[in-house]
Amino acid sequence: MKTFEGTYLGDKGKISDDACMECKICHYVYKPEEGDDYWQIEVDTPFSQLPDHWHCPNCDGFMEQFMIIDRKDIL
């Protein structure tokens, strides 16, 4: 059984579609408006709709290790 370490506690329903998520290991920020070229994720794909096999493109960290961050922190 997986444990959920991120601030959304593994409940994708707690993540808004425009939420930016930060990897707690390498600090990569997933931005829905950019998608993810490495995993061929289309632009405007919310974090909550990423496939279960998706991992951090920088460090291979699990989705559950991402934390919700405030958009103003990355602008």
C-alpha positions as CSV (number, residue, x, y, z in Angstrom):
1,M,0.0,0.0,0.0
2,K,1.3,3.5,-0.9
3,T,1.6,6.2,1.6
4,F,0.9,9.8,0.5
5,E,3.4,12.4,1.5
6,G,2.3,15.4,-0.4
7,T,0.0,18.1,0.8
8,Y,-2.9,16.7,-1.2
9,L,-2.6,13.4,0.7
10,G,-3.2,11.4,-2.5
11,D,-6.7,12.7,-3.0
12,K,-6.6,14.2,-6.5
13,G,-10.0,15.7,-5.8
14,K,-8.3,18.2,-3.5
15,I,-6.2,19.6,-6.4
16,S,-7.7,22.4,-8.6
17,D,-7.2,22.1,-12.3
18,D,-4.9,25.1,-12.4
19,A,-2.8,24.0,-9.3
20,C,1.0,24.0,-9.7
21,M,2.7,21.1,-8.0
22,E,6.3,21.0,-6.7
23,C,8.4,17.9,-6.3
24,K,9.7,17.8,-2.7
25,I,12.8,16.0,-3.9
26,C,14.2,18.2,-6.7
27,H,11.7,21.2,-6.6
28,Y,10.6,20.7,-10.2
29,V,7.3,22.5,-10.7
30,Y,4.6,20.9,-12.8
31,K,2.5,23.7,-14.4
32,P,-0.6,22.5,-16.2
33,E,-0.4,25.3,-18.8
34,E,3.0,23.9,-19.9
35,G,2.3,20.1,-19.8
36,D,5.3,17.9,-19.8
37,D,7.4,17.2,-22.9
38,Y,9.4,14.4,-21.3
39,W,6.2,12.3,-20.6
40,Q,4.4,13.7,-23.7
41,I,1.7,15.3,-21.5
42,E,-0.3,17.8,-23.5
43,V,-0.6,21.5,-22.5
44,D,-3.4,22.3,-20.1
45,T,-3.4,18.8,-18.5
46,P,-4.2,19.2,-14.8
47,F,-2.0,17.3,-12.3
48,S,-5.1,15.4,-11.2
49,Q,-5.4,14.0,-14.7
50,L,-1.8,12.8,-15.2
51,P,-1.5,9.1,-15.8
52,D,-0.7,6.9,-12.8
53,H,2.7,5.9,-14.3
54,W,3.8,9.6,-14.4
55,H,6.9,10.5,-12.4
56,C,8.9,13.7,-11.9
57,P,10.7,14.2,-15.2
58,N,13.8,15.5,-13.3
59,C,14.3,13.0,-10.5
60,D,11.8,10.2,-11.1
61,G,9.9,11.0,-7.9
62,F,6.4,9.7,-7.4
63,M,3.3,11.8,-7.9
64,E,2.5,11.4,-4.2
65,Q,5.6,13.3,-3.3
66,F,4.4,16.5,-5.0
67,M,3.1,19.4,-2.9
68,I,0.6,22.0,-3.9
69,I,2.2,25.4,-4.2
70,D,0.8,28.9,-4.4
71,R,1.0,30.2,-8.0
72,K,2.4,33.6,-6.8
73,D,5.5,31.7,-5.6
74,I,6.5,30.8,-9.1
75,L,5.6,33.9,-11.0
